[in-house]
C-alpha cells in the first residue's frame, strides 16, 4: 500500500472523506483544491482558482468543479458529489469511488458495474491550467463519457447566485469551447485531446452548500452556472485529456504537457517527501525576476514575518540553497527601501513590523550554517551590518534600542505588533507591548551572529577597523545579555512574556522558547533547562506548542465558532506546529544526540497529519486540547518549514538519512 492511499471504506463515508482536502499550486498564485471525493466544502475550493490581475489582487474561482457521467446501455451514472440543504448529497458519486491515492498526483479510481475509470489531475507550473487524464481501465460494452463544468467566475472569498447579468455565450475552439461569464475576466478555455461534442444546455445549479463555511459562521450557499456538457466515446485502454485554462492550448500539446508536468512531481513516499512537496507549493513567482513564499493556502498572501521564518526550511532544508538566494535577493530591495525612507513593499506585507529585520538576519544565519560563514558574508554580510546599524541608531520607526541594549516596541495595545496578531474590532486580543521577549532574544542572537560574520573575513587580523566593529558588537551584546536576564527572568523559573513599565506579564506563553532555541542565548544552561521544562509541562501537545498555558488566565483551546469567537481563541491556547519546530530545536541544542529519540517521537503526531485535513501538508493550527483538531489555513508555510528543519537536525545529530527515503 502506498504512503498516501485511501480505500473504498473511507471514501464512501463522507463524514470522514470530506475532512480530507488536497491542494495543488502553480507557483504563480493559482491553485486547485477540493476534498478527496471532489466535493467542495469551502467557497475557496475549486478546480481552477487563479489571480485575475486586471480586476484586483485576489484569487478567483473560474471552474468550481467538473462532473463526470459514465453512460452504458443508455443509463447515466453521475460521479460528481455536491452537498445541498439538509446535508443531502446529489449526485452522490462517492459511492462509485474504489480508491484514491496521492503519491505523485491525485488519482481516483471509479467502478460502475463493469466500467473501471481512472482520473488523474495535474496543475501546471507557472500557468493557470488544470489538466485531467481519464483512462478507461476496463469495460465490457461501449462506453460514453460526459463532462459537465460548474463555473463560478467570482472571488475565492465570495459566493455567486443565479443572475441575468452572467454572459451565456460561448465560442467554439479546437476540441472544445471558450466562454467568459463577466466583463474583466479572461476567456476560459475548456478543451480536450480529441474532438468532442459540446451540448449547449445552460442552467444554474442552485443551493450548493459548503460545510466549512457554515462551521465558520459565514454565508455558505451558492448557485453555479453550467453551460452544458461535453460528450465523447471512450474505448477500453484509451486515455482522454482535459484542459481548463485561461489561455488556448493546441490540443496535441495537452497530453505532452500533462506527461511533462507529471514527471516533475516529488513522490510523497515519506514524511520528509510530503513536506518537501508541500514546501515547494508555497513558491510564488509573479514575474520571472521575483521569488516569494506565500504564507499559506487557501487565502494568505506574502507576509514578511512568515517569509523569513519559513524561508530556510522551504529551501535550505530541502537542499535548495539557490531557492533561498532567489527568495532573499527578492526581499533585500524591499528591506533596503524600508530602511532608507520607510516605504512599504507592494507584495511583502507588514515589512514595517518591529521584528521583521531581526527575523531576516536569523534567516541569513541559517544560510550560513547550510553553506559557510565566508559564502554568507560575501552575499549578505553588508545587509546584516546595515540592519544592525539601522537598529542601533534608532532609525526604525516602530522599535527603539534603549541605553541598556534592549529593544522596546511601543503601540502593541492599539494594534498587533507581534506574531500574536488576532484582533476584535481592530484591537489586539493579546496586547503585547514594551520589552517583548522574542524580540530581544532575536536581537542578542543577531548581534552575536553579526560579530561572527565579521570574524570570518580574511582581513580581520590585519584590519583595525574590523576589530573595532567586532568589539563594539560584542559590547552591545554583553549589555543586552545583562539587561535581558534582569528584565525577563522571573523567580518562578520561566521568562516574562513582555515587560512594559512596572507591568511584567506572567502568562506562560511559548515566546520564551526562542531564548533557548536560537544559536546564541543570554541564558545559561540551567536557565535554558528551566524554561524548556515549563514549556514541556504546560504548553507541549502532540500537534504543536500551545500559545497559552491552561494554567494562565484566558485559556481557550478551541478555535471554533464565529469569526470573532475564533479570533478570541487564536492565540489563547491553540497549538502551533511551527513552535514545536523551535521547541525541538531547543531540545536538541540542549541534549544533542540524547534528544534525537524524543524528537522523533514528538514528530509522530504531525506525521499522522499527512493523511488528514490537507493531504501531505500541515494546517495552520490545532486545538490545544484533545482530540487536537486541525484549524485555520489548510497548508501553512511556517509549519512545514519548521518541521523540515527539525528533520534535518535529527538526521544531522543521528547521522541517519533514512528519513528522506
C-alpha positions, 0 to 999 in steps of 0.5 A: 500500500502506498504512503498516501492511499485511501480505500473504498471504506473511507471514501464512501463515508463522507463524514470522514472523506470530506475532512480530507482536502488536497491542494495543488499550486502553480507557483504563480498564485493559482491553485486547485483544491477540493476534498478527496471525493471532489466535493467542495466544502469551502467557497475557496475550493475549486478546480481552477482558482487563479489571480485575475490581475486586471480586476484586483489582487485576489484569487478567483474561482473560474471552474468550481468543479467538473462532473463526470457521467459514465453512460452504458446501455443508455443509463447515466451514472453521475460521479460528481458529489455536491452537498445541498440543504439538509446535508443531502448529497446529489449526485452522490458519486462517492459511492462509485469511488474504489480508491484514491491515492496521492503519491505523485498526483491525485488519482481516483479510481471509479467502478460502475458495474463493469466500467473501471475509470481512472482520473488523474489531475495535474496543475501546471507550473507557472500557468493557470491550467488544470489538466485531467487524464481519464483512462478507461481501465476496463469495460465490457460494452461501449462506453460514453463519457460526459463532462459537465463544468460548474463555473463560478467566475467570482472571488475565492472569498465570495459566493455567486447566485443565479443572475441575468447579468452572467454572459451565456455565450460561448465560442467554439475552439479546437476540441472544445469551447471558450466562454467568459461569464463577466466583463474583466475576466479572461476567456476560459478555455475548456478543451480536450485531446480529441474532438468532442461534442459540446451540448449547449444546455445552460442552467444554474445549479442552485443551493450548493452548500459548503460545510466549512463555511457554515462551521465558520459562521459565514454565508455558505450557499451558492448557485453555479452556472453550467453551460452544458456538457461535453460528450465523447466515446471512450474505448477500453485502454484509451486515455482522454485529456482535459484542459481548463485554462485561461489561455488556448492550448493546441490540443496535441500539446495537452497530453505532452504537457500533462506527461511533462508536468507529471514527471516533475512531481516529488513522490510523497513516499515519506514524511520528509517527501510530503513536506518537501512537496508541500514546501515547494507549493508555497513558491510564488513567482509573479514575474520571472525576476521575483521569488516569494513564499506565500504564507499559506493556502487557501487565502494568505498572501506574502507576509514578511514575518512568515517569509523569513521564518519559513524561508530556510526550511522551504529551501535550505532544508530541502537542499535548495540553497539557490531557492533561498538566494532567489527568495532573499535577493527578492526581499533585500530591495524591499528591506533596503527601501524600508530602511532608507525612507520607510516605504512599504513593499507592494507584495511583502506585507507588514515589512514595517513590523518591529521584528521583521529585520531581526527575523531576516538576519536569523534567516541569513544565519541559517544560510550560513550554517547550510553553506559557510560563514565566508559564502554568507558574508560575501552575499549578505554580510553588508545587509546584516551590518546595515540592519544592525546599524539601522537598529542601533541608531534608532532609525526604525520607526516602530522599535527603539534600542534603549541605553541598556541594549534592549529593544522596546516596541511601543503601540502593541495595545492599539494594534498587533505588533507581534506574531500574536496578531488576532484582533476584535474590532481592530484591537489586539486580543493579546496586547503585547507591548514594551520589552517583548521577549522574542524580540530581544532574544532575536536581537542578542542572537543577531548581534552575536551572529553579526560579530561572527560574520565579521570574524570570518573575513580574511582581513580581520587580523590585519584590519583595525577597523574590523576589530573595532566593529567586532568589539563594539558588537560584542559590547552591545551584546554583553549589555543586552545579555545583562539587561535581558536576564534582569528584565525577563527572568522571573523567580518562578523559573520561566521568562516574562512574556513582555515587560512594559513599565512596572507591568511584567506579564506572567502568562506562560506563553511559548515566546520564551522558547526562542531564548533557548532555541536560537544559536546564541542565548543570554541564558545559561544552561540551567536557565535554558533547562528551566524554561524548556521544562515549563514549556514541556509541562504546560504548553507541549501537545502532540500537534504543536506548542500551545500559545497559552498555558491552561494554567494562565488566565484566558485559556481557550483551546478551541478555535471554533465558532464565529469569526470573532469567537475564533479570533478570541481563541487564536492565540489563547491556547491553540497549538502551533506546529511551527513552535514545536519546530523551535521547541525541538530545536531547543531540545536538541541544542540542549541534549544533542544526540540524547534528544534525537529519540524524543524528537522523533517521537514528538514528530509522530503526531504531525506525521499522522497529519499527512493523511488528514485535513490537507493531504501531505501538508500541515494546517495552520493550527490545532486545538490545544486540547484533545482530540487536537483538531486541525484549524485555520489555513489548510497548508501553512508555510511556517509549519512545514518549514519548521518541521523540515528543519527539525528533520534535518537536525535529527538526521544531522545529530543521528547521522541517519538519512533514512528519513528522506527515503 
